[in-house]
């Protein structure tokens, strides 16, 4: 990843089952709705530390509901 590289971040609401691992691992990036399902706080990110946390959250999502796309 280059220094100007960022990501687009999305949670697929049809796949999310409310395990809340993403919000526990990266509360800066994910929040829970009134039903306990995750939603993204940011749609785009360029901070390398947060990008790393997004990938960790994606790897820990049992439903594979987190979509991380490089820009």
N, C-alpha and C positions, 0 to 999 in steps of 0.2 A: 504494500500500500504506500503510495506517495504521500508527501506532507500535505498536499491540497485535496487528498481524497476524503470523501465523506460517505455517509450511508443514508439511505432512506429506511425508515423503520415502520413496521405495521404489525398489528395483531389481528389475526383472522378471527372475527367474532363467532363464526360458525364452528371453529375448532376449539376455542378456549373453553375449558371446563372449570376454571376457577381454582386451580392448584396454588396460585399466587407465588410460585417460585420466582417468576420474573420480577415482581415488585419487591420481593425480599432481597434479591440479588442486585437489583438496579432501580431503587426507588426514584432516582432522578429521571429515569426513562419510562417507567410504567406506573400506572395508578389503577386501583380497583374501582369498579362501578358499584352501584347499590346492590348488585347481585353477587359481587365477589369476582366478577370476570375482569380480566386485564384490558386496559386501553393504553395506548401510547401517549406519553406526555409531549414528546417531540416527534415530529414526522421526519426531520432531517437533522443530522448531527455531523460535526466536523472535529470534535474534541477526541483525540486519540484514546484517552482514558475511558470516556463514555462509549466509544466504539467497541473497545475491548469488552466492556461490561455487557453491551448489547449481544455480542457473540456468545458470551458465557450464559446469558439468560436464554438465548435461543437453544444452546446445547442442553440446557436443563429443563426445557419445556417438554413434558411427557406427551403432549398432544401435538407438538410441532406446529403451534399456532403463531409463532413469531417469525416474521419475514424480514430479513435484513438484506438489502440490495445495495451494492457498491455504486457510487455515483461516478 
